Amino acid sequence: GIWKKVAKTCVPEDRQVYSRKCVGLDLDTKTATFDDGSKVTYNKLLSTMSLDLTLEMVGRPDLAEGLQFSSTHVVGIGIRGVNPHDTKCWLYYPEDNCPFYRCTVFSLYAQKNCPEEGRQLPTQRYGRKDRRVEDAAARPGPYWSLMFEVAESKYKPVSDDVIEETIQGALNTKMISEDDEIVSVYYRRLYRGYPTPNLDREAALEKALPFLRSKDVWSRGRFGSWRYEVANQDHSCMIGVEAVDNMLYGAQEFTLNYPNKANASKNQDVTYTLPQ
């Protein structure tokens, strides 16, 4: 919701178009082609497409050879009852008794992350897999929820049974109990989850990003500029702001080019004032 409000504030609605996928990029004619056959020409392009895909589109996949990424499996469970974990937000797990590296108490962030207490939902299963659900009738809450993230890469394959392994891991780490009533299960695999820092990354970026920049394409964002250390939402927002300032005024792209300094202090120099 937050980024839709930001877009509504900064960009006229008639200039916003969604549900179209860019399938081609011609650097010579400065034309982007979309999956519905439409084309858009540009003078300067700010792109958040994954850098490796952009390079493939423009015929330079060789420039992406040093880039690596991992996939993310997201498993969510909704539970009837009251959150027993007080104000804990997210927790990290180096142990080998669970497949996930992080668990987030998702319901803690906002009440709307769970159904209203009066919403009636049936119990799908208990925490313990072999416990039978005797009463399948829908009943009211309250509810709380957890979100788990499981990393996948060529070095770390993930089982097809990742949902069940995650629930068992939640039991092993005491995030849920055997008697907890699970009312919903969510699963999604993000093929590109994390741009992975590696020894060859900077050498690849030092060629790929200037090449696109020389063609008036600013490839920026979590996977657009591939620097994980400045790839959170707040980083990506500032990278976008600074890319536009660079396009218009030649200003320094501080967050992208100096990530260690950007992360070392608060940015109190750049402010935004709503237009009157």
N, C-alpha and C positions, 0 to 999 in steps of 0.2 A: 503494500500500500504506500509506503513512504516514497518510493521512486516514481510512482504514478503522480503523486502530488507535486514532487519536484518538477517533473516534466510539464505538468499543467501550468506551473508557475513560470517556467523558463521558456517554453516552446509553444507557439500557437497550436491549438488542436488541429487546425487544418494542415499543419506541417508534420503531424504525427501519423504514421502508417504502421500497422502491426499485421502479424500473421502472414508475412511474406518472407521467403527464404532467398538469400543471395546465392546464386549458383554460378555466377561468372563475373570476372573483373578484368576489363580491358584497360591497361595502363596507358596505352597510346591515345585512345579516343576518350579516356577518362569516363568510362561508362560502366555502371553496375547493372547486371541483368538478374532478374528475379524469377522464381519458379512459376509465376503466373504469366511469364512472357513479357512483363513490363520492363522498361529500362529507365535508368536515372543517370543523367550526366552531372558532373561535378567539376568544380575548380580545385578544391582541396577536400580530401576525404578523411574523416575520423572514423576508424573502423575498430569495433571490438570483437570481430570474428577471430577465432583461434588462429594464431600466427601461422601454424603449419598448414592450415587449410587455405589461408590467403596466399601463401607462397606456392602452394600447389595450383591454385587458380591462375596465377600469373606466370606459370611455367618455370618456377624456380624452387622445386621441392628440395633441391640439393642444399639450400640454405637452412633447411630445418633439420638436417641430419643430426645435429648435436642436441636437439631438444627432447626431453623426456617428460612423461606425465603419468599420473596414476588415476585409476578409476575409483569411484566411491559408491558403495552400497549403503543406502539409507533405509533403516528399519525403524518404524514407529509403532508403539503400542499404546492403546488407550485403556485405562484401568478404572474400574469402579472403586470409589473410596476417596480417601484424603491423602494427599502427598505426605509421605512419612519422612522426607529428607530435608525438612526445614527450609532454609534459604539457599541450599546448594544449587548452583546453576549448571555448570558442566564439569565433568570429571574425566580424567585421562587414565588409561589402563595399560601399563607395560606388561601386565601378567599374561601368562599363556593359558589361562582358564576361561578366556572369552575371546571371540573373534574381533571385537570392536576395539578401536583405540580411543574412542570418546563416547560418552553418554551425556546427553543434555536433558535436564528436567524441563521439557518443553512447556508444560502447563504453567510453570512459574512466571514466564515472560508476559502472559496476557490471559485473561479469563476466556477470551474468544478462541484460544488455542484448544479449547475443549467444548463439548456441547454444554448447554445450560443444565443446571442441576435437575430441573424437572423433566428433561428429555429422557424418554424411556428407551433403553437399549437392552437387547438380550446378551447374556454371557456367551461368548464364542468358545471359550476354553478357560482353564485355570493355568496358573503358572506351571504347575506340574502337569506334564503332557498326558500322563496316564490317568489323571483324575477325571472321571466322567461328569458331564454337566447334567444334573438331575432335573433342573428347572430351566427350561428354554424360554420362559416368558420374559417379555421386555419389562424392565424395572427402571426406576429413576436413579440418578446419581447420588452424590456428586462424583466428578471424574477428575483424573489427573493423567498425565501422559509423559512418555519418555521417547527420546529420539537417539538412535544409535548410528554410528558411522563406522563402516568396515572398509579398509583400504584394500585395493587390488592392483597388482602390477605383474610384470613378467617374473619378478622375484618372489611374489606373494600371491599365488592363486587363491580364489575364493570358491568354496563349495556351493553346489546347487542347492544345498539345504541350509543356506545362510540364515534364513528367517528362524528356523528351529534352533540352530546353533546360537543365534543371538539371544533368544529367549532363555535358553539354558545358561548362557553366559550371564544374563541378568540375574538369574537365580544364584549362580556361583559367586557373583560379586555383591550379592545382597541388595541389589537395586529393586527387586521384587521378591515376593514370597511365594511359596508353593500354592497357597490358598488365594492369592490375588485373582480377581475376576477380570479377565481380558475381554473387552467389549469391541475392540477394533484392532486391526493390524494393517500397517501401511508399508509398502516396499517400492523402492525406485533405485535403479542403477544409473549413475551419472558416468558416462563413458570418460569424459574429461572432468575429473574431479579436482586434481591439484597439479599445477605446473611444477615439476620437480626440479629443485636446484641440483645441478650436477657439475662435474669438472669441466665439461665441454660447453656449458650453457652460455657463458659470457662471450666466448669466441664466436658462437653462432649468432648471438644477438648483435654483436658488434658489426656483423656483416648484413644481417637480415633487416634490422630496423633502419639503418641508413639507406639501404637500397630502396626500400619502400618510400622512405622520406624523400629521396631524390626524385621520386615519381609523384610527389604530392599526396602520399598516403601516410597518415599518422596511425599506425597500428598500436592501439593502447588498450589497457584494461587487464583483467586477471589473466586471460589467455592471449590477449592481443599483444601485450608486451612481455609476458612470460616471466615476470619477476615476482616470485611468490612472496618475497619479503615485503612487497608493497602491492598486495593483491586482495586485501580485504575491501569491504564495501566503501569504507571511508577513504582508503588509499585510491581506489578506482575512481571515486568521485573527484578527488583532487587532481588525479592524473588527467581526467577529462577536462577539467577547468583549465589546467595549465597547458594542455594541448591546444585548446581554442585560443588562449592568450598568445601562445607561440605562433599560431597561424596568423592571427590578426596583428600582433604587435612585436613579434620576435622575442617574447619574454622567455626566461629560462624555465625549463621543465624540471623543477627542483626535485619533486617527489620521485619521478622516474629515474633520473640520472644520479641522484644522491640518496639512495634509500637509507643508508646508515644514519645520515644526518637528519633525514625526514622523520625517522623513527626515534630519534634521540631527544626531540623537543616538540612542544606544542606549536602548531602553526597559528600564530595570532596576527599575522601580517595581512592575510587575505580575508576580506569580509565581503558579504553580499547584502545589498540593500534592495528590498522589494521596490519595483517601480511604482511611482505614484499614479 
